Amino acid sequence: MKLKLYVLSSVLLFGGFVIVGCEGAYIPNEQGEVHEENNTESESVIQDHSKENNYELIDNDVAEIITYDYQHRSMYIAGLKVFEEFSTEEFGFSNEGNVSIKTDENVLRFKMTTATGTTTGTVDGPYVYFEMDLDTNEVIDKKFEPAPDYIKWGKTEFINHSREKIELTDERMVEIGLYFKELIEKIEANF
């Protein structure tokens, strides 16, 4: 339990650094106000930072944290909950990644690391990457990288996850890609 809490804290801390470090990440409107509203459907807090750059969902049905950058059409995700592939029994939905749409190519890019331990205090584990053509809904690139060799790093408490890999079928990647395409369209529609 302590390990799970440690990894989740690390993810949230790292995510905070990423969010704070983003260019123009927090820009209030001309009156200096930040708009907040409760979304009773998902019990989340939405912070719309003047709709210039970011849209943030915290502790909702999709993930612990989602930050969407309108300008770059990219989404930071921590604690993704809607896809079981990115969870483990020990760490739950402790994961981190991003989704973006490359507008000029009409391609969705998905990247996710699932926590299976840590060698550096951050999220370490299997990594999934794919690109999907949004015109044809075909996977055009994919990469599945294993978790670190925890034995080599002397992290004996994570040995059962050494070199663990998450591999998805093209059909599953398309399903995940379409899910995030629709989520991004829904966020942008509120812009």
Secondary structure, DSSP 8 states (H G I E B T S, - for coil): -HHHHHHHHHHHHHHHHHHHHSTT-----TTS--EEEEETTTTEEEEE-TTTSEEEEES-SSEEEEEEETTTTEEEEEEE-S-GGG-BTTTBS-EEEEEEEETTTTEEEEEEEE-SB-SSSS-BS-EEEEEEETTTTEEEEEEEE----TTTTT-GGGGGGTT------HHHHHHHHHHHHHHHHHHHHT-
